[in-house]
C-alpha cells in the first residue's frame, strides 16, 4: 500500500523557520510563541505518521522523537541563526528516534511530506533507523545504542571551533561505549554538547527501578563533564541551558527530565510509549488536537498481509523467540526451588519481552535479574555465574548485538563458563528496523580454537524444534547459542504431511536432518529460511526436478554422515538469511572440498542493505522461494 498520491493531512507549511542566536539567552514573546507552535505541530505530525506504522504492522517508535521535539526545534533555530558556530546535524544515539530525522528532512525540503505516509514500509527509503545515503536529508547512520557519542567525538575533532550536538537518552547512557566517550571528550576538551532525554523509561521498564543508584547526571559529572539539568518541558529553562552550553567551551551535558510522552493520554510516563503508539491512542490524541484529516487517514489504512502460500509447512505459525522462554520454564519447572536458585541465573538486557525472557521472569522471579542496556557486562555476569560446574547463566538479547559481545564470549570460553544464550531477531525477516538491526554475523560467536571449551550454535526451524532443542541442550556444558527470528514461522511438515518435529521427535545436537530426499541435488538450510527452501523444493518437484532438502539446526558442527550424502550429490546449495560473507555458506563449500567432494556448489544469503518492511526483505535479498528455484535451475543445467 502506498500513499504518495495522497496529501499529508497535517499542514506542515505552518512550520515557521526560526533564527535564534545562542548569545541571547532569553526568548522574546514572539520567539517563544513560534517555538511552542512549531513544537506542537511537529509532535502532532510525529504521532500521526508513526501511527501509520502501527496501522500497517511495520511498527516504529513514537515516544522518543515526540519527547525530544523541543530541543530539536531550538537546535534547528540555532543552525539557522548562527550557522557558522555549528556542525548542523542532529546526531542522535537513539536511532529508533528516526521519526525526528525524517520530519526534519521534510521540513527542510529534502523529502516530500507525503513520503512520511510510507514510514518503515518496504522500499520506501524510510527504515526504522537512519541510514546515510539512503534517505534524502538524513546526514548520519545510527541504530545501536551507545555508538554515536564516540563517533561524534571524532566529528568534533575534525571541526575545531564548532559545536557538535549529540542527542542521547538515559538508555543509551547505560552502554559502556558512552563511558569511554565521556573520558575522551573531557580529556581532549572537545566541544561536544550532549542533550539527554532523561525520562526514566526504556523498553522493559524504568531504570530507577531496575538500576537503583544509577544517575545520568552524577555519572557524567564523575567523568568530568559540566552538567546542566532541568525540566525538558520548561521551554525558557531549556533554551537558557542550551544557550549556556553553546557559549561555554568544552564538553557539556544538558539533561532534560520529563515523563515519557508528555501530554499523550494513556502513554505519559509509561514504558509502552517507547514503542509505536497504538492506532486507538493516536486517534484519541489527534482528535483532541482537531487533526480530523489525520484521523480519517489512520482509519482508512488496511494492514497488508503476506498472501503467498508456502508448500510443505502447516498453518500453525509461532514465535520461536517467545517459545524459547516457555521451553526454559518447562525445564525449570522440573527443578526444586532450591535447585533453581543454586544452579540457574537469568540476566536480561532490557529486552525480556522481545526475547522470551519475560516468561521466565513471570514464572521464577527469584532467579531473574532485570538489568539495563549493557550487553557486554550482562553477558559476562551470566558467564561468571556459570563458571562453576553444574551452574549456568542464561542471557538473551538481539542477534545484531552479538557482535558487541565477541570479546566477552572469548573470555567466557577461556574461563570454561556455562551459558545458555538466546539471540533473537536473527537474520532479516520482519525487520523494518533494517540494516543496523539485522542479525547477520551470528557465526562470530564460534570464535574459539579447535581445542577450546565447547561452543555450539543452534537455529531451530519451528516452535516444535525450538522446544526440543532447549530440552536437549539445557544441561549441556559450554556456551550454547540458540537463535530465533523476530517473525513467526510455520510448522514444518514431512512428506506425509505430519509435523516433522512432532511429539516423537528428539533433537540431537550436531546432527543434520533430511527434510526431503532428492536425487538431483540438495539444498541445505536452517531457521526461517528452511520453510522457504521447503516451498521451493516442493514446487521444483511439481516441475519434475527431484531436489532434496537438508535442515542444519546445529550450525557449527560437521555431520560427517550427512556431509558424505551431500558431497556425493550433483549439487549443493546453502540458503540462509545470515551474511553471505560470514554465514554458513561461506564455510560449507570448504568443508566439502576438505573431504574430497566436488558437487556443484553455491550459496545464497543476505548481501544487500535492507529495504525496510517485513517479509519483503527476503525477495529483496534473493532468498525467497522463487529466487531459490531459479538458482537450483542454474545449478542443474
HURA-V242895 format. One record per residue. PSI is psi in whole degrees, -180 to 180 (none if undefined). OMEGA is omega in whole degrees, -180 to 180 (* if undefined). Layout:
BEGIN
psi=PSI omega=OMEGA
psi=PSI omega=OMEGA
END
This chain:
BEGIN
psi=128 omega=177
psi=155 omega=-176
psi=22 omega=-173
psi=-20 omega=179
psi=1 omega=-179
psi=135 omega=-179
psi=139 omega=176
psi=123 omega=-167
psi=-4 omega=174
psi=129 omega=-171
psi=92 omega=-178
psi=-15 omega=177
psi=-12 omega=177
psi=-11 omega=177
psi=129 omega=-178
psi=106 omega=178
psi=128 omega=-175
psi=141 omega=176
psi=125 omega=178
psi=140 omega=177
psi=119 omega=-176
psi=-10 omega=176
psi=-22 omega=178
psi=105 omega=-169
psi=3 omega=180
psi=132 omega=179
psi=140 omega=169
psi=166 omega=178
psi=-41 omega=-179
psi=-43 omega=179
psi=-43 omega=180
psi=-44 omega=-180
psi=-40 omega=179
psi=-44 omega=178
psi=-45 omega=-180
psi=-42 omega=179
psi=-43 omega=179
psi=-41 omega=179
psi=-47 omega=-179
psi=-42 omega=179
psi=-47 omega=-177
psi=-36 omega=177
psi=-40 omega=176
psi=-45 omega=-178
psi=-41 omega=-179
psi=-44 omega=177
psi=-44 omega=-176
psi=-57 omega=-170
psi=-23 omega=171
psi=-33 omega=178
psi=-25 omega=174
psi=-31 omega=175
psi=-39 omega=176
psi=-42 omega=-178
psi=-31 omega=-177
psi=0 omega=176
psi=8 omega=-180
psi=-1 omega=174
psi=-155 omega=-179
psi=-173 omega=-179
psi=130 omega=-178
psi=-48 omega=-169
psi=-47 omega=-177
psi=-55 omega=178
psi=-36 omega=177
psi=-46 omega=-179
psi=-47 omega=-167
psi=8 omega=180
psi=-44 omega=-177
psi=-47 omega=-179
psi=-35 omega=179
psi=-39 omega=178
psi=-39 omega=179
psi=-42 omega=177
psi=-43 omega=180
psi=-40 omega=178
psi=-36 omega=175
psi=-46 omega=-178
psi=-32 omega=179
psi=-36 omega=-172
psi=-21 omega=-179
psi=57 omega=-169
psi=-28 omega=-177
psi=-12 omega=-178
psi=-11 omega=-168
psi=155 omega=159
psi=109 omega=-167
psi=63 omega=-180
psi=135 omega=178
psi=62 omega=178
psi=136 omega=-175
psi=122 omega=179
psi=-31 omega=-179
psi=89 omega=-176
psi=-23 omega=179
psi=-11 omega=176
psi=30 omega=-175
psi=-24 omega=179
psi=-32 omega=176
psi=-47 omega=-177
psi=-41 omega=-178
psi=-40 omega=179
psi=-44 omega=180
psi=-35 omega=176
psi=-39 omega=178
psi=-44 omega=-180
psi=-28 omega=179
psi=0 omega=176
psi=8 omega=179
psi=-19 omega=-172
psi=130 omega=175
psi=136 omega=-179
psi=-34 omega=-178
psi=-24 omega=-180
psi=-25 omega=178
psi=-22 omega=179
psi=-10 omega=178
psi=26 omega=-179
psi=121 omega=176
psi=3 omega=176
psi=158 omega=174
psi=138 omega=175
psi=22 omega=179
psi=-7 omega=-173
psi=29 omega=176
psi=62 omega=-177
psi=177 omega=-173
psi=-7 omega=173
psi=151 omega=-176
psi=138 omega=179
psi=115 omega=180
psi=132 omega=179
psi=-11 omega=-180
psi=-48 omega=-174
psi=123 omega=177
psi=132 omega=179
psi=-16 omega=177
psi=128 omega=-169
psi=6 omega=178
psi=163 omega=174
psi=142 omega=179
psi=162 omega=178
psi=-34 omega=-179
psi=125 omega=-174
psi=144 omega=177
psi=5 omega=-176
psi=-11 omega=-172
psi=-39 omega=-179
psi=-46 omega=177
psi=-37 omega=180
psi=-43 omega=-179
psi=-31 omega=174
psi=-43 omega=178
psi=-37 omega=177
psi=-41 omega=178
psi=-39 omega=177
psi=-34 omega=-179
psi=-12 omega=-178
psi=63 omega=-179
psi=141 omega=180
psi=-8 omega=179
psi=153 omega=177
psi=135 omega=175
psi=128 omega=179
psi=148 omega=171
psi=115 omega=175
psi=128 omega=-179
psi=-168 omega=-179
psi=164 omega=176
psi=-24 omega=175
psi=-50 omega=-179
psi=-30 omega=-180
psi=-12 omega=177
psi=-19 omega=-179
psi=141 omega=-179
psi=-27 omega=179
psi=-37 omega=-176
psi=-29 omega=175
psi=-42 omega=178
psi=-42 omega=180
psi=-39 omega=180
psi=-44 omega=-178
psi=-41 omega=180
psi=-42 omega=-179
psi=-41 omega=180
psi=-45 omega=-178
psi=-37 omega=-178
psi=2 omega=178
psi=50 omega=-177
psi=145 omega=-177
psi=57 omega=-180
psi=133 omega=179
psi=114 omega=177
psi=129 omega=175
psi=106 omega=-167
psi=122 omega=174
psi=101 omega=-176
psi=82 omega=-174
psi=8 omega=178
psi=37 omega=179
psi=132 omega=166
psi=-173 omega=-172
psi=-48 omega=-170
psi=-10 omega=-178
psi=-144 omega=-173
psi=121 omega=-180
psi=-33 omega=-180
psi=-22 omega=180
psi=-46 omega=-176
psi=-13 omega=174
psi=60 omega=180
psi=135 omega=-177
psi=-21 omega=180
psi=127 omega=177
psi=122 omega=178
psi=-47 omega=-176
psi=-49 omega=-178
psi=-36 omega=179
psi=-47 omega=-178
psi=-36 omega=175
psi=-38 omega=178
psi=-29 omega=176
psi=-12 omega=178
psi=6 omega=179
psi=148 omega=167
psi=134 omega=-177
psi=130 omega=176
psi=103 omega=-173
psi=141 omega=179
psi=-173 omega=-179
psi=117 omega=-179
psi=-17 omega=-180
psi=-4 omega=175
psi=99 omega=-170
psi=-42 omega=-179
psi=-42 omega=179
psi=-43 omega=179
psi=-45 omega=-179
psi=-45 omega=-178
psi=-37 omega=179
psi=-39 omega=177
psi=-40 omega=178
psi=-44 omega=179
psi=-41 omega=-180
psi=-42 omega=-177
psi=-38 omega=-175
psi=0 omega=176
psi=119 omega=-178
psi=155 omega=173
psi=175 omega=-177
psi=130 omega=-178
psi=142 omega=175
psi=122 omega=173
psi=109 omega=-175
psi=121 omega=-176
psi=111 omega=178
psi=130 omega=176
psi=155 omega=171
psi=155 omega=174
psi=135 omega=176
psi=55 omega=-178
psi=129 omega=177
psi=-4 omega=178
psi=108 omega=-179
psi=130 omega=180
psi=-13 omega=179
psi=-24 omega=-175
psi=125 omega=179
psi=-2 omega=-176
psi=144 omega=176
psi=-15 omega=176
psi=-21 omega=177
psi=-16 omega=178
psi=-38 omega=-177
psi=-165 omega=-177
psi=142 omega=177
psi=143 omega=177
psi=156 omega=180
psi=-41 omega=-179
psi=-46 omega=-180
psi=-36 omega=178
psi=-43 omega=179
psi=-43 omega=180
psi=-44 omega=180
psi=-49 omega=-177
psi=-35 omega=176
psi=-41 omega=179
psi=-22 omega=179
psi=0 omega=179
psi=19 omega=-179
psi=69 omega=-174
psi=-43 omega=-178
psi=-38 omega=178
psi=-40 omega=178
psi=-46 omega=-180
psi=-37 omega=178
psi=-45 omega=178
psi=-41 omega=-179
psi=-23 omega=-176
psi=-10 omega=-175
psi=132 omega=173
psi=127 omega=-179
psi=122 omega=180
psi=151 omega=-179
psi=151 omega=173
psi=118 omega=-175
psi=-6 omega=-178
psi=137 omega=176
psi=118 omega=-177
psi=125 omega=178
psi=146 omega=176
psi=-11 omega=178
psi=162 omega=-174
psi=-169 omega=-176
psi=3 omega=-179
psi=98 omega=-179
psi=130 omega=-179
psi=158 omega=-178
psi=104 omega=-179
psi=-31 omega=-178
psi=-31 omega=176
psi=-35 omega=-179
psi=-29 omega=175
psi=-50 omega=-180
psi=-41 omega=179
psi=-41 omega=-179
psi=-38 omega=178
psi=-43 omega=178
psi=-40 omega=179
psi=-41 omega=178
psi=-45 omega=-178
psi=-30 omega=-178
psi=-20 omega=180
psi=1 omega=178
psi=151 omega=175
psi=160 omega=179
psi=-41 omega=179
psi=-44 omega=-179
psi=-42 omega=179
psi=-47 omega=-178
psi=-35 omega=-178
psi=-34 omega=-167
psi=-18 omega=-172
psi=136 omega=172
psi=128 omega=-178
psi=127 omega=-177
psi=121 omega=-178
psi=158 omega=175
psi=51 omega=177
psi=20 omega=-178
psi=27 omega=-174
psi=-35 omega=-180
psi=-24 omega=-178
psi=-20 omega=-174
psi=6 omega=178
psi=-3 omega=-178
psi=-21 omega=179
psi=-32 omega=177
psi=-40 omega=180
psi=-42 omega=180
psi=-45 omega=-178
psi=-38 omega=-175
psi=-40 omega=-174
psi=69 omega=-177
psi=-22 omega=-177
psi=-18 omega=178
psi=15 omega=-175
psi=132 omega=178
psi=104 omega=174
psi=123 omega=-174
psi=178 omega=-172
psi=-170 omega=-175
psi=77 omega=-176
psi=73 omega=-169
psi=-40 omega=-176
psi=-51 omega=-179
psi=-38 omega=-179
psi=-40 omega=176
psi=-45 omega=-178
psi=-36 omega=177
psi=-42 omega=177
psi=-41 omega=180
psi=-40 omega=179
psi=-40 omega=176
psi=-37 omega=-177
psi=16 omega=-180
psi=-34 omega=-178
psi=137 omega=180
psi=134 omega=180
psi=-11 omega=177
psi=154 omega=176
psi=144 omega=171
psi=151 omega=174
psi=131 omega=-174
psi=146 omega=178
psi=147 omega=171
psi=-171 omega=178
psi=149 omega=-180
psi=-30 omega=179
psi=-27 omega=-176
psi=-2 omega=176
psi=-36 omega=-179
psi=-28 omega=-179
psi=-15 omega=-172
psi=9 omega=-172
psi=-45 omega=-179
psi=-40 omega=179
psi=-35 omega=177
psi=-42 omega=178
psi=-45 omega=-179
psi=-35 omega=177
psi=-40 omega=180
psi=-42 omega=-180
psi=-23 omega=179
psi=13 omega=176
psi=44 omega=-178
psi=154 omega=177
psi=110 omega=-178
psi=128 omega=172
psi=113 omega=-174
psi=136 omega=173
psi=113 omega=176
psi=102 omega=-179
psi=-178 omega=180
psi=36 omega=177
psi=151 omega=179
psi=-143 omega=-171
psi=-5 omega=-170
psi=134 omega=179
psi=28 omega=-174
psi=77 omega=175
psi=-19 omega=174
psi=-29 omega=170
psi=-153 omega=-160
psi=-44 omega=-175
psi=-20 omega=-179
psi=6 omega=173
psi=137 omega=175
psi=82 omega=-167
psi=-31 omega=-169
psi=41 omega=-175
psi=-25 omega=179
psi=-15 omega=177
psi=-23 omega=-180
psi=-28 omega=179
psi=69 omega=-174
psi=18 omega=-180
psi=-177 omega=179
psi=166 omega=-176
psi=-32 omega=-178
psi=16 omega=180
psi=173 omega=179
psi=142 omega=-168
psi=136 omega=174
psi=132 omega=179
psi=138 omega=179
psi=126 omega=-178
psi=141 omega=177
psi=88 omega=-179
psi=152 omega=-173
psi=-28 omega=178
psi=-180 omega=-173
psi=-32 omega=179
psi=-43 omega=179
psi=-33 omega=177
psi=-47 omega=179
psi=-45 omega=-179
psi=-36 omega=180
psi=-48 omega=180
psi=-44 omega=179
psi=-40 omega=-174
psi=-33 omega=-171
psi=-4 omega=-173
psi=-46 omega=-175
psi=5 omega=178
psi=146 omega=176
psi=166 omega=176
psi=-170 omega=178
psi=122 omega=180
psi=123 omega=180
psi=118 omega=177
psi=127 omega=-177
psi=149 omega=174
psi=168 omega=-178
psi=164 omega=171
psi=-35 omega=-176
psi=161 omega=169
psi=155 omega=178
psi=150 omega=-180
psi=162 omega=176
psi=133 omega=-178
psi=134 omega=-180
psi=150 omega=173
psi=-176 omega=-176
psi=-13 omega=176
psi=12 omega=178
psi=25 omega=172
psi=158 omega=178
psi=123 omega=-179
psi=-36 omega=-179
psi=48 omega=-177
psi=-164 omega=-171
psi=-28 omega=-179
psi=-3 omega=-176
psi=139 omega=174
psi=128 omega=178
psi=129 omega=178
psi=108 omega=180
psi=135 omega=178
psi=-8 omega=-178
psi=131 omega=172
psi=162 omega=-173
psi=135 omega=176
psi=119 omega=176
psi=-43 omega=174
psi=138 omega=174
psi=158 omega=178
psi=147 omega=-178
psi=-16 omega=-174
psi=0 omega=179
psi=172 omega=-176
psi=140 omega=166
psi=136 omega=177
psi=126 omega=-176
psi=-178 omega=-179
psi=168 omega=173
psi=-140 omega=-176
psi=-11 omega=175
psi=-18 omega=-174
psi=-47 omega=-176
psi=-27 omega=176
psi=-41 omega=176
psi=-36 omega=178
psi=-42 omega=176
psi=-44 omega=179
psi=-42 omega=180
psi=-45 omega=180
psi=-41 omega=-180
psi=-35 omega=176
psi=-40 omega=178
psi=-38 omega=177
psi=-26 omega=178
psi=3 omega=177
psi=11 omega=179
psi=115 omega=-173
psi=82 omega=-177
psi=140 omega=179
psi=170 omega=-179
psi=131 omega=178
psi=130 omega=173
psi=129 omega=179
psi=80 omega=-176
psi=-24 omega=172
psi=109 omega=-166
psi=-27 omega=-170
psi=19 omega=176
psi=132 omega=-180
psi=121 omega=174
psi=102 omega=-171
psi=-39 omega=180
psi=-45 omega=-179
psi=-32 omega=178
psi=-37 omega=176
psi=-42 omega=180
psi=-47 omega=-179
psi=-41 omega=-178
psi=-28 omega=179
psi=0 omega=179
psi=162 omega=-180
psi=-35 omega=178
psi=160 omega=174
psi=129 omega=-179
psi=117 omega=176
psi=131 omega=178
psi=123 omega=-177
psi=164 omega=175
psi=5 omega=175
psi=171 omega=178
psi=127 omega=-179
psi=-26 omega=-178
psi=-27 omega=-172
psi=0 omega=-174
psi=-166 omega=-179
psi=-43 omega=-177
psi=-30 omega=-178
psi=-15 omega=-180
psi=-19 omega=-175
psi=-39 omega=179
psi=-38 omega=178
psi=-39 omega=178
psi=-41 omega=179
psi=-48 omega=-177
psi=-39 omega=180
psi=-23 omega=-179
psi=8 omega=176
psi=13 omega=180
psi=140 omega=-177
psi=53 omega=173
psi=163 omega=169
psi=139 omega=-173
psi=141 omega=175
psi=162 omega=176
psi=138 omega=179
psi=137 omega=179
psi=-177 omega=179
psi=128 omega=-178
psi=-2 omega=177
psi=157 omega=164
psi=155 omega=-174
psi=168 omega=-180
psi=5 omega=-175
psi=-170 omega=179
psi=-160 omega=-174
psi=-99 omega=-179
psi=-15 omega=-177
psi=-17 omega=180
psi=-33 omega=-176
psi=-52 omega=176
psi=-31 omega=177
psi=-35 omega=-179
psi=-3 omega=-179
psi=34 omega=178
psi=22 omega=173
psi=169 omega=-177
psi=-42 omega=-179
psi=-44 omega=180
psi=-38 omega=178
psi=-45 omega=180
psi=-42 omega=-180
psi=-39 omega=180
psi=-40 omega=177
psi=-43 omega=-179
psi=-33 omega=175
psi=-41 omega=-177
psi=-30 omega=-177
psi=-22 omega=-178
psi=none omega=*
END
